[in-house]
Amino acid sequence: MWAAIAISLAFQALSYFLSPKPAGNQGAVAGELDIPEPPVGKPVPVIFGTVWVKDAGVVYYGNPEQRPIKSDGGKKG
């Protein structure tokens, strides 16, 4: 039984060290986002409900800024 546990732990450690590490997050930059834009000079459609729109453009995408999450460590009070 102890041999099986030791082998299991060895294989888990081996898989952890051999697994590929993900690349770091570069963050979003406002000019580099691939967001469809509405054609210049055409009116922006206002849609109510669920419909299919062939020529959809994004008028506002939000703020692509990244801010770190700060936490007080779960302390109360």
Secondary structure, 3 states (H helix, E strand, C coil): CHHHHHHHHHHHHHHHHHCCCCCCCCCCCHHHCCCCCCCCCCCCCCCCCCCCCCCCCCCCCCCCCCCCCCCCCCCCC
